[in-house]
Each structure stands twice: as C-alpha cells, then as structure tokens.
Amino acid sequence: MIVERPPAKRLKEFFLAMTRTSFGQLGLADQQVVDYIASVLTEFSAAERWLALRNAEGRRLTSVVEMLAAQTGDPQTRNRVIGERELRKYVGDYTLFMSGLFRTFVERGGYLDYYLDEGKRSYQTVSELDVALYRPGFLMFEELSRSFESYSGALDYMRKCFFKGSPGQDPFAGFAQKIEGWVRLRLMPN
C-alpha cells in the first residue's frame, strides 16, 4: 500500500500547532525555537530525510557515531567549515527528533544520555560556526544547545499526549500513520 505524503505546508502547519500547544503547556515559549522544531518535525516526517546521510558505499548511516565520522570535505577550505556546520546541524536535529519522539527506542538502546550530550554539542558547534561565518540565527542554536534536554523532553511529552501507539506497534510506523491521518482530516491539537 502506497500512502501519499501530505503537502509540506500542511504538515508544517500541523506540527507548528502541535508544537506550540505542547511547548506552551510546558512553559517553553521561544517562538523562534518552536518554529524551528516544527520545521525539523516536518522534514523528518519522511524517513528518507531522517536517514539522509550515507557512507561512501551508499549505505544509510543510522548511528550518530557513524554520522560524526563522515567526511565533510577538505579541512583547509571554507567548504570544510560549511560541511561541518551542515553535519552538526543534521546531528543536532536527528538527536533531538530521536530522543524526543522516539525516546523509548533510544532508551532501550542505552544511548539516551549520549544523544542528549551530542545534541547539545552539535547545536553549540552550529552556533559557533554561524558566528564565524557571520550567519544570523546563532542565538537560536545556542538556545537549542543550552536547553536541549528540555526541548527533547517537550517532544517526548508531545508524543505521549498526541502519538501514543498501541502496545507492540512499530513506533515509527505508528507515528507516520497518525500524522498522515490527522493532516488528511485537518485535525489540530486543542
């Protein structure tokens, strides 16, 4: 069965409403961060996005260690710095997504603390590289780094409120099915 993915704009609106509701209930009101996290959820709602990194042989990288070991370009060039920034941004987004919405899976694997530490470290690196590259937005990544555990916890809270799966259900499949159903029906959290 092929399921058509809802348009990105509707998905973003859906995630933005859900993130605002959940984060607001927890007192996390930085709207720039809320908007950014809704964008991450929109992007990562497609498996090909959250499994985007590949090694030289084309195999998908699913571990953070593999991702960080990935080559980012010639260390002596500006492209190396931009590659490092993109890799660190991706690792920050990936660890936030996984430690938040799939916390049980990450805990079961025994690497929640590693994901929380690496997410903080990655977003801090993005902030520092943005300063060096004269890019705006470095303060948002600094905030994501400083409060990474809170944002991850808020995503876990959101999952418990809105995406509770059935016992024994594949958490990834259940998440995707609920999103598609809610967006198709244009349901929004209260």
N, C-alpha and C positions, 0 to 999 in steps of 0.2 A: 504494500500500500504506500503510495507516494502522498505525502502531506505537503501542501503548498504553504510556504512560509509567508506570514503576513508582511505587508509592506513595512519598511524600516520606520517610516514616520509614525505609523500606528503603534508599532512596538515601542518606540521611544516615548510616545505619549503615555502608553500603558505603564511602562517602567518608571517614568517620571512621577506619575500619580501614586504608584505603589511605594516608591522610594520616599517621596515627600510625606506620605501618610505614616509609614513605619518609622522613619528617622525623626519626624516631628513628634511622634508619641514618645520617643526616647530622648528628646531634647537636643537632637543633632540638627541644627538649623542652618548650617553654612550652605546657602543655595548653590554656590558655585560647585562645591563638592557633591551635593545631591545631584545636580545636573550631570556632572562628570560620571558619577557612579551609575546613573540611569543610562548614560551612553555606553559604558562598559557592559552593562547587562544586555543592552540591545545588540551590541556587537557579538558578545559571547553566547547569545541565544542560539547561534548557529555553530554546530560542532566544528565545522571547518575553520572557524575563527579562533576558538579556544584551543584548537590543536593545529595552529598555523605554522609553527616552527618545525623545520625539517633538517635532518643532518645532510651531509654531502651525498649520501646514497638515496636520499628522498624519504627516509623513514621519519614518521612523525615523532617529535620529541614530547614526551609526556611527563618527564620528571624535571623539576626545577634545576637540579644539578646538571642535567644534560643541556638545558637551555642556557645556563650560565657558562657552560664550556663551549658553546657555539662560537664560531669565529665571527667577528664583527668588522673585519676589514684591516687594512694596513695600519699598524699602530702609530705611524708617523704622519698620518693625514687627518684632515678635518672630517673626512668620511668615516674614519675610525671613531671619532667622538660622536658623530651623529648616529652611527651604528650602535655604539654603546648605549646612547640615550634611548633609542628605539627598543633595544633588547631589554634594558632595565624597566622601561615603561610597560612593556609586554609582561615581564615577570611580575611587576607590581600588580598589574591588572589581573593576571592569572591567579596569583596567590590570594588576592582579595576575593575574587569570584569563587575559587575553590574553598577557601577557608570560611567563607561566609555562607554561600548557598549549599555547599556540599561538605559542611563541617564534619558530619558523622563519618563520611567516607575518608576524609583526611585524618580524623582522629583514629579511625580503625587502622589506618596505615601507620600510625605512630609518628606523623610528621607535622602535626598542627603547630607546635612551637617553632619548628624550622620555617614553616610557611609564614607565620606571623613575623618572625625576625627578618626573613628575606624580603618580605613585602615592605616592611619599614625601610630596610636598607636600600631596596631598589627605588622606592619613591624619593628617598633622600638624595640618592645619586642623580635622579632625573632633575630634582630641584637645583642641585649644584651645577649640573651641566647646562641647565637652562640659564642660570646666571652667567656662566662662562660664555654661552652662545648669544647672550643678550636677548633671550626669548621671554616674552611675558608669560605669566602663569606659574612662575616658580614658587610663589607663595602657596598656591593650591596644593602642589606636590609636597611641599614642606608640611602642610597641614595633614595631608594623607599619610605621610610618614609618621608624624608626631602622634596621630590618633588612629593609626592603622588598626589596632586591636578593637577599638570602639566601633569603627566602621565595619569591620569584619563581623563583630558581634551583632551589629544592627542588621546586617544582611542575614545572619542566622535567625534573628528574631523575625524578620520578614518572611523567611522560608517557613518557620514554624506557624506563623499566622496565615499565610496565603498558599503555601505549596506543600502542605503536609501530605505525604504519599501514603499509599496502602502498605501494610506490612508485607515484606518480601518483594515489593515492587522495585525495579531498577530505578534508582533515584534520578538518573539523568533522563530516562525516557519519561518518567512521571512529570518532571519539571517541564520538559518540552511540550508534552501533551496539554498540560494545564494552561501554559502560556498561549498556545495556539487556540485552544477553546475559548479562553477569556477574551482574547483580542478579536477573534471571529465574531463573538457575540457583543463586542464593545463593552464588556463589563469592566468596571473600575472599582478599586477598593474604596470603601466608605471613608 
